[in-house]
Amino acid sequence: MNEVEVLDVARDTMMTMLVVSAPILLVGLIVGLTISIFQTLTHIQEMTLTFIPKIVAVFGAAILFMPWMLRQLTDLNNRLMDKIVGLG
């Protein structure tokens, strides 16, 4: 395996990591921004108010997107195994 193939595998792995984590991170971001705007408008400055809705939203997003995330990771694994088999 030469440098080009190693960089290709690293790039593919990092891109898959970004794509798989994006939905959950975006849900957390949107919920956090919504709660922050609500706190600003109502002058409620409770620090713990953001934690429970964010945890519930991220957990729900993880359950909702889990089949798609698993498919993406399985595809990555299959591509990596094909490269390993191609070496021998």
Biopython code that builds the backbone (N, CA, C, O; Angstrom):
import numpy as np
from Bio.PDB.StructureBuilder import StructureBuilder

atoms = [
    (1, "MET", "N", (0.853, -1.167, 0.000)),
    (1, "MET", "CA", (0.000, 0.000, 0.000)),
    (1, "MET", "C", (0.903, 1.234, 0.000)),
    (1, "MET", "O", (1.737, 1.404, 0.890)),
    (2, "ASN", "N", (0.731, 2.078, -0.989)),
    (2, "ASN", "CA", (1.569, 3.272, -1.090)),
    (2, "ASN", "C", (0.883, 4.478, -0.438)),
    (2, "ASN", "O", (-0.213, 4.362, 0.109)),
    (3, "GLU", "N", (1.539, 5.616, -0.506)),
    (3, "GLU", "CA", (1.050, 6.810, 0.173)),
    (3, "GLU", "C", (-0.290, 7.286, -0.377)),
    (3, "GLU", "O", (-1.139, 7.769, 0.373)),
    (4, "VAL", "N", (-0.473, 7.150, -1.667)),
    (4, "VAL", "CA", (-1.716, 7.605, -2.300)),
    (4, "VAL", "C", (-2.896, 6.787, -1.793)),
    (4, "VAL", "O", (-3.957, 7.340, -1.502)),
    (5, "GLU", "N", (-2.719, 5.484, -1.689)),
    (5, "GLU", "CA", (-3.807, 4.637, -1.194)),
    (5, "GLU", "C", (-4.105, 4.913, 0.269)),
    (5, "GLU", "O", (-5.269, 4.902, 0.668)),
    (6, "VAL", "N", (-3.084, 5.161, 1.078)),
    (6, "VAL", "CA", (-3.286, 5.486, 2.491)),
    (6, "VAL", "C", (-4.052, 6.794, 2.624)),
    (6, "VAL", "O", (-4.980, 6.893, 3.426)),
    (7, "LEU", "N", (-3.669, 7.794, 1.844)),
    (7, "LEU", "CA", (-4.387, 9.073, 1.875)),
    (7, "LEU", "C", (-5.820, 8.929, 1.385)),
    (7, "LEU", "O", (-6.718, 9.596, 1.898)),
    (8, "ASP", "N", (-6.043, 8.069, 0.401)),
    (8, "ASP", "CA", (-7.392, 7.822, -0.100)),
    (8, "ASP", "C", (-8.258, 7.179, 0.976)),
    (8, "ASP", "O", (-9.415, 7.559, 1.155)),
    (9, "VAL", "N", (-7.705, 6.213, 1.685)),
    (9, "VAL", "CA", (-8.445, 5.561, 2.763)),
    (9, "VAL", "C", (-8.737, 6.560, 3.882)),
    (9, "VAL", "O", (-9.848, 6.592, 4.412)),
    (10, "ALA", "N", (-7.745, 7.375, 4.243)),
    (10, "ALA", "CA", (-7.936, 8.372, 5.301)),
    (10, "ALA", "C", (-8.999, 9.392, 4.908)),
    (10, "ALA", "O", (-9.842, 9.755, 5.727)),
    (11, "ARG", "N", (-8.965, 9.854, 3.662)),
    (11, "ARG", "CA", (-9.953, 10.823, 3.179)),
    (11, "ARG", "C", (-11.351, 10.221, 3.185)),
    (11, "ARG", "O", (-12.307, 10.871, 3.611)),
    (12, "ASP", "N", (-11.474, 8.985, 2.715)),
    (12, "ASP", "CA", (-12.766, 8.313, 2.686)),
    (12, "ASP", "C", (-13.309, 8.111, 4.099)),
    (12, "ASP", "O", (-14.504, 8.281, 4.342)),
    (13, "THR", "N", (-12.424, 7.748, 5.027)),
    (13, "THR", "CA", (-12.846, 7.530, 6.403)),
    (13, "THR", "C", (-13.295, 8.832, 7.057)),
    (13, "THR", "O", (-14.319, 8.862, 7.739)),
    (14, "MET", "N", (-12.540, 9.905, 6.855)),
    (14, "MET", "CA", (-12.909, 11.193, 7.449)),
    (14, "MET", "C", (-14.194, 11.744, 6.848)),
    (14, "MET", "O", (-15.021, 12.316, 7.557)),
    (15, "MET", "N", (-14.360, 11.573, 5.546)),
    (15, "MET", "CA", (-15.592, 12.051, 4.908)),
    (15, "MET", "C", (-16.801, 11.282, 5.433)),
    (15, "MET", "O", (-17.851, 11.869, 5.692)),
    (16, "THR", "N", (-16.653, 9.972, 5.587)),
    (16, "THR", "CA", (-17.748, 9.172, 6.129)),
    (16, "THR", "C", (-18.058, 9.590, 7.562)),
    (16, "THR", "O", (-19.225, 9.657, 7.949)),
    (17, "MET", "N", (-17.024, 9.872, 8.352)),
    (17, "MET", "CA", (-17.228, 10.316, 9.727)),
    (17, "MET", "C", (-18.018, 11.621, 9.762)),
    (17, "MET", "O", (-18.938, 11.768, 10.567)),
    (18, "LEU", "N", (-17.669, 12.556, 8.903)),
    (18, "LEU", "CA", (-18.389, 13.829, 8.866)),
    (18, "LEU", "C", (-19.838, 13.643, 8.435)),
    (18, "LEU", "O", (-20.744, 14.237, 9.019)),
    (19, "VAL", "N", (-20.056, 12.825, 7.418)),
    (19, "VAL", "CA", (-21.410, 12.613, 6.898)),
    (19, "VAL", "C", (-22.274, 11.887, 7.934)),
    (19, "VAL", "O", (-23.452, 12.208, 8.090)),
    (20, "VAL", "N", (-21.701, 10.923, 8.634)),
    (20, "VAL", "CA", (-22.472, 10.152, 9.612)),
    (20, "VAL", "C", (-22.802, 10.989, 10.846)),
    (20, "VAL", "O", (-23.889, 10.850, 11.407)),
    (21, "SER", "N", (-21.898, 11.841, 11.270)),
    (21, "SER", "CA", (-22.140, 12.624, 12.484)),
    (21, "SER", "C", (-22.954, 13.885, 12.237)),
    (21, "SER", "O", (-23.488, 14.460, 13.185)),
    (22, "ALA", "N", (-23.063, 14.324, 11.007)),
    (22, "ALA", "CA", (-23.722, 15.591, 10.692)),
    (22, "ALA", "C", (-25.188, 15.662, 11.136)),
    (22, "ALA", "O", (-25.568, 16.671, 11.730)),
    (23, "PRO", "N", (-26.030, 14.659, 10.887)),
    (23, "PRO", "CA", (-27.436, 14.808, 11.289)),
    (23, "PRO", "C", (-27.621, 15.013, 12.791)),
    (23, "PRO", "O", (-28.428, 15.845, 13.207)),
    (24, "ILE", "N", (-26.889, 14.269, 13.595)),
    (24, "ILE", "CA", (-27.041, 14.394, 15.041)),
    (24, "ILE", "C", (-26.512, 15.747, 15.518)),
    (24, "ILE", "O", (-27.120, 16.387, 16.376)),
    (25, "LEU", "N", (-25.382, 16.180, 14.962)),
    (25, "LEU", "CA", (-24.835, 17.477, 15.348)),
    (25, "LEU", "C", (-25.755, 18.623, 14.927)),
    (25, "LEU", "O", (-25.913, 19.597, 15.663)),
    (26, "LEU", "N", (-26.353, 18.507, 13.756)),
    (26, "LEU", "CA", (-27.272, 19.553, 13.303)),
    (26, "LEU", "C", (-28.523, 19.622, 14.169)),
    (26, "LEU", "O", (-29.011, 20.713, 14.462)),
    (27, "VAL", "N", (-29.045, 18.473, 14.580)),
    (27, "VAL", "CA", (-30.213, 18.470, 15.468)),
    (27, "VAL", "C", (-29.862, 19.133, 16.794)),
    (27, "VAL", "O", (-30.634, 19.944, 17.305)),
    (28, "GLY", "N", (-28.707, 18.795, 17.353)),
    (28, "GLY", "CA", (-28.279, 19.426, 18.598)),
    (28, "GLY", "C", (-28.095, 20.929, 18.443)),
    (28, "GLY", "O", (-28.449, 21.695, 19.340)),
    (29, "LEU", "N", (-27.546, 21.353, 17.314)),
    (29, "LEU", "CA", (-27.347, 22.774, 17.047)),
    (29, "LEU", "C", (-28.675, 23.513, 16.940)),
    (29, "LEU", "O", (-28.845, 24.580, 17.530)),
    (30, "ILE", "N", (-29.613, 22.950, 16.191)),
    (30, "ILE", "CA", (-30.911, 23.601, 15.992)),
    (30, "ILE", "C", (-31.681, 23.689, 17.304)),
    (30, "ILE", "O", (-32.269, 24.726, 17.610)),
    (31, "VAL", "N", (-31.682, 22.613, 18.076)),
    (31, "VAL", "CA", (-32.388, 22.636, 19.364)),
    (31, "VAL", "C", (-31.718, 23.636, 20.309)),
    (31, "VAL", "O", (-32.406, 24.389, 20.998)),
    (32, "GLY", "N", (-30.403, 23.651, 20.349)),
    (32, "GLY", "CA", (-29.695, 24.595, 21.210)),
    (32, "GLY", "C", (-29.973, 26.047, 20.839)),
    (32, "GLY", "O", (-30.195, 26.885, 21.713)),
    (33, "LEU", "N", (-29.959, 26.343, 19.536)),
    (33, "LEU", "CA", (-30.258, 27.709, 19.095)),
    (33, "LEU", "C", (-31.695, 28.108, 19.407)),
    (33, "LEU", "O", (-31.961, 29.239, 19.815)),
    (34, "THR", "N", (-32.615, 27.170, 19.212)),
    (34, "THR", "CA", (-34.022, 27.460, 19.499)),
    (34, "THR", "C", (-34.219, 27.760, 20.977)),
    (34, "THR", "O", (-34.912, 28.715, 21.326)),
    (35, "ILE", "N", (-33.627, 26.968, 21.837)),
    (35, "ILE", "CA", (-33.756, 27.193, 23.272)),
    (35, "ILE", "C", (-33.062, 28.489, 23.681)),
    (35, "ILE", "O", (-33.560, 29.209, 24.546)),
    (36, "SER", "N", (-31.929, 28.791, 23.073)),
    (36, "SER", "CA", (-31.234, 30.043, 23.388)),
    (36, "SER", "C", (-32.066, 31.251, 22.992)),
    (36, "SER", "O", (-32.129, 32.233, 23.732)),
    (37, "ILE", "N", (-32.701, 31.189, 21.840)),
    (37, "ILE", "CA", (-33.572, 32.292, 21.416)),
    (37, "ILE", "C", (-34.756, 32.420, 22.363)),
    (37, "ILE", "O", (-35.142, 33.531, 22.728)),
    (38, "PHE", "N", (-35.338, 31.286, 22.766)),
    (38, "PHE", "CA", (-36.446, 31.299, 23.723)),
    (38, "PHE", "C", (-36.009, 31.913, 25.052)),
    (38, "PHE", "O", (-36.738, 32.714, 25.636)),
    (39, "GLN", "N", (-34.823, 31.539, 25.530)),
    (39, "GLN", "CA", (-34.322, 32.099, 26.781)),
    (39, "GLN", "C", (-34.068, 33.599, 26.665)),
    (39, "GLN", "O", (-34.315, 34.350, 27.609)),
    (40, "THR", "N", (-33.583, 34.025, 25.527)),
    (40, "THR", "CA", (-33.319, 35.447, 25.331)),
    (40, "THR", "C", (-34.618, 36.246, 25.297)),
    (40, "THR", "O", (-34.700, 37.328, 25.880)),
    (41, "LEU", "N", (-35.623, 35.720, 24.622)),
    (41, "LEU", "CA", (-36.893, 36.438, 24.507)),
    (41, "LEU", "C", (-37.648, 36.493, 25.825)),
    (41, "LEU", "O", (-38.338, 37.476, 26.098)),
    (42, "THR", "N", (-37.531, 35.457, 26.645)),
    (42, "THR", "CA", (-38.298, 35.409, 27.895)),
    (42, "THR", "C", (-37.471, 35.828, 29.104)),
    (42, "THR", "O", (-38.004, 35.895, 30.212)),
    (43, "HIS", "N", (-36.198, 36.110, 28.925)),
    (43, "HIS", "CA", (-35.282, 36.490, 30.007)),
    (43, "HIS", "C", (-35.157, 35.402, 31.061)),
    (43, "HIS", "O", (-34.870, 35.692, 32.223)),
    (44, "ILE", "N", (-35.369, 34.161, 30.669)),
    (44, "ILE", "CA", (-35.125, 33.023, 31.560)),
    (44, "ILE", "C", (-33.668, 32.633, 31.376)),
    (44, "ILE", "O", (-33.258, 32.243, 30.283)),
    (45, "GLN", "N", (-32.892, 32.737, 32.436)),
    (45, "GLN", "CA", (-31.468, 32.431, 32.332)),
    (45, "GLN", "C", (-31.126, 31.195, 33.156)),
    (45, "GLN", "O", (-30.180, 31.210, 33.943)),
    (46, "GLU", "N", (-31.876, 30.155, 32.979)),
    (46, "GLU", "CA", (-31.620, 28.898, 33.668)),
    (46, "GLU", "C", (-30.634, 28.075, 32.840)),
    (46, "GLU", "O", (-30.919, 27.743, 31.690)),
    (47, "MET", "N", (-29.493, 27.749, 33.408)),
    (47, "MET", "CA", (-28.446, 27.036, 32.665)),
    (47, "MET", "C", (-28.842, 25.597, 32.339)),
    (47, "MET", "O", (-28.435, 25.058, 31.310)),
    (48, "THR", "N", (-29.631, 24.977, 33.209)),
    (48, "THR", "CA", (-29.965, 23.565, 32.995)),
    (48, "THR", "C", (-31.114, 23.379, 32.019)),
    (48, "THR", "O", (-31.420, 22.246, 31.648)),
    (49, "LEU", "N", (-31.755, 24.456, 31.593)),
    (49, "LEU", "CA", (-32.901, 24.351, 30.679)),
    (49, "LEU", "C", (-32.516, 23.764, 29.329)),
    (49, "LEU", "O", (-33.346, 23.128, 28.679)),
    (50, "THR", "N", (-31.292, 23.960, 28.899)),
    (50, "THR", "CA", (-30.900, 23.487, 27.569)),
    (50, "THR", "C", (-30.558, 22.006, 27.548)),
    (50, "THR", "O", (-30.637, 21.381, 26.491)),
    (51, "PHE", "N", (-30.182, 21.427, 28.677)),
    (51, "PHE", "CA", (-29.655, 20.068, 28.668)),
    (51, "PHE", "C", (-30.695, 19.010, 28.331)),
    (51, "PHE", "O", (-30.458, 18.182, 27.451)),
    (52, "ILE", "N", (-31.824, 19.013, 28.998)),
    (52, "ILE", "CA", (-32.816, 17.948, 28.807)),
    (52, "ILE", "C", (-33.380, 17.944, 27.387)),
    (52, "ILE", "O", (-33.385, 16.884, 26.761)),
    (53, "PRO", "N", (-33.855, 19.064, 26.844)),
    (53, "PRO", "CA", (-34.366, 19.015, 25.460)),
    (53, "PRO", "C", (-33.292, 18.602, 24.452)),
    (53, "PRO", "O", (-33.576, 17.883, 23.494)),
    (54, "LYS", "N", (-32.050, 19.064, 24.675)),
    (54, "LYS", "CA", (-30.979, 18.700, 23.753)),
    (54, "LYS", "C", (-30.666, 17.214, 23.822)),
    (54, "LYS", "O", (-30.467, 16.574, 22.790)),
    (55, "ILE", "N", (-30.622, 16.661, 25.026)),
    (55, "ILE", "CA", (-30.356, 15.232, 25.177)),
    (55, "ILE", "C", (-31.459, 14.413, 24.536)),
    (55, "ILE", "O", (-31.181, 13.438, 23.837)),
    (56, "VAL", "N", (-32.701, 14.795, 24.763)),
    (56, "VAL", "CA", (-33.831, 14.066, 24.168)),
    (56, "VAL", "C", (-33.805, 14.168, 22.646)),
    (56, "VAL", "O", (-34.038, 13.175, 21.956)),
    (57, "ALA", "N", (-33.523, 15.358, 22.118)),
    (57, "ALA", "CA", (-33.496, 15.551, 20.660)),
    (57, "ALA", "C", (-32.354, 14.762, 20.021)),
    (57, "ALA", "O", (-32.539, 14.143, 18.973)),
    (58, "VAL", "N", (-31.182, 14.780, 20.641)),
    (58, "VAL", "CA", (-30.042, 14.048, 20.081)),
    (58, "VAL", "C", (-30.296, 12.546, 20.163)),
    (58, "VAL", "O", (-29.972, 11.817, 19.225)),
    (59, "PHE", "N", (-30.867, 12.075, 21.261)),
    (59, "PHE", "CA", (-31.198, 10.653, 21.379)),
    (59, "PHE", "C", (-32.234, 10.245, 20.331)),
    (59, "PHE", "O", (-32.112, 9.185, 19.717)),
    (60, "GLY", "N", (-33.254, 11.086, 20.126)),
    (60, "GLY", "CA", (-34.261, 10.798, 19.106)),
    (60, "GLY", "C", (-33.666, 10.800, 17.705)),
    (60, "GLY", "O", (-34.014, 9.957, 16.878)),
    (61, "ALA", "N", (-32.771, 11.744, 17.440)),
    (61, "ALA", "CA", (-32.115, 11.786, 16.127)),
    (61, "ALA", "C", (-31.238, 10.557, 15.926)),
    (61, "ALA", "O", (-31.170, 10.016, 14.822)),
    (62, "ALA", "N", (-30.569, 10.117, 16.980)),
    (62, "ALA", "CA", (-29.733, 8.924, 16.863)),
    (62, "ALA", "C", (-30.585, 7.700, 16.531)),
    (62, "ALA", "O", (-30.192, 6.876, 15.705)),
    (63, "ILE", "N", (-31.730, 7.579, 17.159)),
    (63, "ILE", "CA", (-32.624, 6.455, 16.857)),
    (63, "ILE", "C", (-33.178, 6.582, 15.441)),
    (63, "ILE", "O", (-33.256, 5.595, 14.709)),
    (64, "LEU", "N", (-33.558, 7.790, 15.059)),
    (64, "LEU", "CA", (-34.143, 8.003, 13.727)),
    (64, "LEU", "C", (-33.135, 7.745, 12.607)),
    (64, "LEU", "O", (-33.473, 7.129, 11.596)),
    (65, "PHE", "N", (-31.899, 8.215, 12.783)),
    (65, "PHE", "CA", (-30.896, 8.111, 11.730)),
    (65, "PHE", "C", (-30.025, 6.855, 11.836)),
    (65, "PHE", "O", (-29.156, 6.641, 10.990)),
    (66, "MET", "N", (-30.240, 6.029, 12.852)),
    (66, "MET", "CA", (-29.371, 4.870, 13.057)),
    (66, "MET", "C", (-29.310, 3.916, 11.850)),
    (66, "MET", "O", (-28.212, 3.492, 11.489)),
    (67, "PRO", "N", (-30.435, 3.560, 11.212)),
    (67, "PRO", "CA", (-30.315, 2.666, 10.041)),
    (67, "PRO", "C", (-29.470, 3.269, 8.922)),
    (67, "PRO", "O", (-28.663, 2.571, 8.310)),
    (68, "TRP", "N", (-29.650, 4.551, 8.654)),
    (68, "TRP", "CA", (-28.875, 5.213, 7.615)),
    (68, "TRP", "C", (-27.402, 5.279, 8.004)),
    (68, "TRP", "O", (-26.530, 5.034, 7.170)),
    (69, "MET", "N", (-27.118, 5.608, 9.260)),
    (69, "MET", "CA", (-25.733, 5.684, 9.733)),
    (69, "MET", "C", (-25.064, 4.312, 9.646)),
    (69, "MET", "O", (-23.912, 4.203, 9.229)),
    (70, "LEU", "N", (-25.783, 3.285, 10.037)),
    (70, "LEU", "CA", (-25.234, 1.928, 9.966)),
    (70, "LEU", "C", (-24.952, 1.527, 8.525)),
    (70, "LEU", "O", (-23.947, 0.869, 8.254)),
    (71, "ARG", "N", (-25.822, 1.911, 7.598)),
    (71, "ARG", "CA", (-25.607, 1.614, 6.186)),
    (71, "ARG", "C", (-24.352, 2.321, 5.660)),
    (71, "ARG", "O", (-23.576, 1.740, 4.903)),
    (72, "GLN", "N", (-24.164, 3.576, 6.069)),
    (72, "GLN", "CA", (-22.977, 4.325, 5.642)),
    (72, "GLN", "C", (-21.696, 3.679, 6.180)),
    (72, "GLN", "O", (-20.710, 3.547, 5.456)),
    (73, "LEU", "N", (-21.717, 3.284, 7.437)),
    (73, "LEU", "CA", (-20.537, 2.656, 8.031)),
    (73, "LEU", "C", (-20.276, 1.272, 7.449)),
    (73, "LEU", "O", (-19.124, 0.864, 7.301)),
    (74, "THR", "N", (-21.339, 0.553, 7.120)),
    (74, "THR", "CA", (-21.170, -0.758, 6.479)),
    (74, "THR", "C", (-20.574, -0.598, 5.088)),
    (74, "THR", "O", (-19.714, -1.381, 4.685)),
    (75, "ASP", "N", (-21.027, 0.411, 4.355)),
    (75, "ASP", "CA", (-20.455, 0.678, 3.031)),
    (75, "ASP", "C", (-18.974, 1.020, 3.133)),
    (75, "ASP", "O", (-18.170, 0.553, 2.326)),
    (76, "LEU", "N", (-18.608, 1.837, 4.126)),
    (76, "LEU", "CA", (-17.199, 2.167, 4.335)),
    (76, "LEU", "C", (-16.396, 0.907, 4.638)),
    (76, "LEU", "O", (-15.315, 0.702, 4.088)),
    (77, "ASN", "N", (-16.931, 0.071, 5.512)),
    (77, "ASN", "CA", (-16.242, -1.181, 5.854)),
    (77, "ASN", "C", (-16.069, -2.062, 4.623)),
    (77, "ASN", "O", (-15.004, -2.648, 4.430)),
    (78, "ASN", "N", (-17.082, -2.162, 3.806)),
    (78, "ASN", "CA", (-16.986, -2.981, 2.594)),
    (78, "ASN", "C", (-15.934, -2.426, 1.631)),
    (78, "ASN", "O", (-15.175, -3.186, 1.029)),
    (79, "ARG", "N", (-15.893, -1.098, 1.489)),
    (79, "ARG", "CA", (-14.873, -0.492, 0.633)),
    (79, "ARG", "C", (-13.473, -0.762, 1.166)),
    (79, "ARG", "O", (-12.564, -1.075, 0.398)),
    (80, "LEU", "N", (-13.296, -0.641, 2.480)),
    (80, "LEU", "CA", (-11.974, -0.909, 3.065)),
    (80, "LEU", "C", (-11.582, -2.369, 2.913)),
    (80, "LEU", "O", (-10.427, -2.668, 2.611)),
    (81, "MET", "N", (-12.519, -3.275, 3.114)),
    (81, "MET", "CA", (-12.214, -4.707, 2.972)),
    (81, "MET", "C", (-11.894, -5.049, 1.521)),
    (81, "MET", "O", (-11.039, -5.896, 1.260)),
    (82, "ASP", "N", (-12.571, -4.401, 0.572)),
    (82, "ASP", "CA", (-12.261, -4.621, -0.836)),
    (82, "ASP", "C", (-10.834, -4.168, -1.159)),
    (82, "ASP", "O", (-10.128, -4.819, -1.929)),
    (83, "LYS", "N", (-10.415, -3.042, -0.560)),
    (83, "LYS", "CA", (-9.033, -2.574, -0.771)),
    (83, "LYS", "C", (-8.029, -3.544, -0.159)),
    (83, "LYS", "O", (-6.971, -3.796, -0.736)),
    (84, "ILE", "N", (-8.366, -4.090, 1.016)),
    (84, "ILE", "CA", (-7.443, -5.037, 1.663)),
    (84, "ILE", "C", (-7.340, -6.305, 0.847)),
    (84, "ILE", "O", (-6.242, -6.826, 0.652)),
    (85, "VAL", "N", (-8.470, -6.815, 0.362)),
    (85, "VAL", "CA", (-8.446, -8.029, -0.455)),
    (85, "VAL", "C", (-7.702, -7.773, -1.771)),
    (85, "VAL", "O", (-7.014, -8.656, -2.284)),
    (86, "GLY", "N", (-7.843, -6.574, -2.303)),
    (86, "GLY", "CA", (-7.150, -6.229, -3.544)),
    (86, "GLY", "C", (-5.647, -6.183, -3.397)),
    (86, "GLY", "O", (-4.929, -6.275, -4.392)),
    (87, "LEU", "N", (-5.155, -6.042, -2.180)),
    (87, "LEU", "CA", (-3.694, -5.996, -1.960)),
    (87, "LEU", "C", (-3.058, -7.368, -2.106)),
    (87, "LEU", "O", (-1.926, -7.492, -2.573)),
    (88, "GLY", "N", (-3.797, -8.406, -1.701)),
    (88, "GLY", "CA", (-3.200, -9.750, -1.671)),
    (88, "GLY", "C", (-3.174, -10.385, -2.982)),
    (88, "GLY", "O", (-2.702, -11.514, -3.112)),
]
sb = StructureBuilder()
sb.init_structure("model")
sb.init_model(0)
sb.init_chain("A")
sb.init_seg("    ")
for serial, (resi, resn, name, xyz) in enumerate(atoms, 1):
    if name == "N":
        sb.init_residue(resn, " ", resi, " ")
    sb.init_atom(name, np.array(xyz, "f"), 0.0, 1.0, " ", f" {name:<3s}", serial, name[0])
structure = sb.get_structure()
